[in-house]
Amino acid sequence: MIKMNLNPSYDIVLRAGAIDALPAYISSGKLLVITDDGLPQAHIDRLLALLPAGTHVFTVKQGEGAKSLDGYAAICEELLRLGFHRDDMLIAFGGGVVGDLTGFVAATYMRGISFINIPTTALSQIDSSIGGKTAINFCGTKNVLGCFHQPRAVLVDTAILSSLPARQLYNGLVEALKAGLIYDSALFEIFESLPIQENINEIIRLSLLVKKDVVEKDEKEQGLRKILNFGHTIGHGLESSCGLLHGEAVAYGMLCMIDDEALRARVKRIIQDKLHINAAISFDKAAVLAEISKDKKADTDGVTIVTVNKPSEAKLRRVSFDECISYLDRL
Ligand SMILES: NC(=O)c1ccc[n+]([C@@H]2O[C@H](COP(=O)([O-])OP(=O)(O)OC[C@H]3O[C@@H](n4cnc5c(N)ncnc54)[C@H](O)[C@@H]3O)[C@@H](O)[C@H]2O)c1
């Protein structure tokens, strides 16, 4: 068990079978589980068996498209129809899409209700389920409507990952590689020297500890927390314009932000050989630039980027859009 020491604090239960802890965290009011139609039914049946009869379920279509104003409105309509009030509770059961969407509904419905996050993808177990960032996409811009709203608890059940397709697993592990690069050289060392499959539980644990430490020091991203965006500025640009998964795009974004050629070559080898992401990519620079200028870390003059030249040492740097886009030549 990991304790997230914020105000209020919350538990992160991390183990195979963590979902069994759910009854201890639910409130006595109404419950709505929000999930997506890509999650195997066996997981949903297992979850519902732990919850009181009469628990409601709302299923969104799988994929980034659910993180939209329409997706948000549909859930809020359902909450009104079911008569949900502030002392009722939502349970996010899915990947980062379901977590971000549920969190945003929970943050705003009746000015905020509780939610429990049960992440079911590698990306959401490693990164997105903790830290309280919630968001939906709007007018083609990623995560542009959102706020901070911490969950009541996070249950990271590593056994649920057994049904995840390999591409989704490696996609999520990119966020763990990022955590090692910015903050924990021992975690980076696992990626470089040890077999990944045998070390997934430890990789998730160390990644969560990195995020916990950073978020506890800077919950609202006033300074230090910006390092978690390593690879994300160019990554978001590539994700939107090249149709990549989030982690895959961040992998390319990180390569662009390593000035030291030797370290860049080491990271490239990990991305290719251990995370099975093709290091060659074609993209339209103008389309990526258009996305970067909408980045939340940007203003009219430029953008704050994160660079790493030694594992565990991240630095923030303010650059012009032209300079930022020039780093794409490193791919
Ligand atoms: N809030 C944050 O701090 C934060 C951080 C990083 C990323 N994100 C967001 O996370 C999202 C991406 O999340 P993701 O990578 O989890 O993708 P996702 O939520 O789209 O899930 C990927 C796919 O896996 C399926 N799936 C989920 N669990 C499964 C399981 N156990 N077995 C089989 N299939 C399963 C889903 O149905 C979906 O089709 C993006 O929208 C990104 O912006 C948020």
The ligand as an ORCA input file, in Angstrom:
! r2SCAN-3c Opt
* xyz 0 1
  N      -4.491     12.278    -16.097
  C      -3.223     12.053    -16.346
  O      -2.347     12.384    -15.535
  C      -2.822     11.361    -17.631
  C      -1.487     10.961    -17.812
  C      -1.153     10.268    -18.978
  C      -2.134      9.987    -19.930
  N      -3.421     10.393    -19.716
  C      -4.467     10.095    -20.703
  O      -4.660      8.683    -20.723
  C      -5.276      8.347    -21.967
  C      -4.679      7.069    -22.503
  O      -4.925      6.034    -21.578
  P      -4.676      4.492    -21.951
  O      -3.382      4.352    -22.619
  O      -4.947      3.739    -20.707
  O      -5.759      4.201    -23.090
  P      -7.305      3.815    -23.055
  O      -7.956      4.261    -21.824
  O      -7.860      4.276    -24.361
  O      -7.270      2.211    -23.055
  C      -6.688      1.533    -24.143
  C      -7.533      0.369    -24.622
  O      -7.366     -0.725    -23.726
  C      -8.632     -1.331    -23.463
  N      -8.483     -1.943    -22.145
  C      -8.449     -1.323    -20.944
  N      -8.125     -2.181    -19.979
  C      -7.985     -3.407    -20.572
  C      -7.646     -4.696    -20.087
  N      -7.323     -4.897    -18.807
  N      -7.601     -5.704    -20.980
  C      -7.863     -5.510    -22.298
  N      -8.157     -4.291    -22.817
  C      -8.211     -3.260    -21.961
  C      -9.609     -0.194    -23.535
  O     -10.904     -0.665    -23.825
  C      -9.033      0.634    -24.689
  O      -9.504      0.132    -25.929
  C      -5.094      9.537    -22.887
  O      -6.335     10.175    -23.069
  C      -4.141     10.441    -22.124
  O      -4.343     11.807    -22.399
  C      -3.783     11.057    -18.578
*
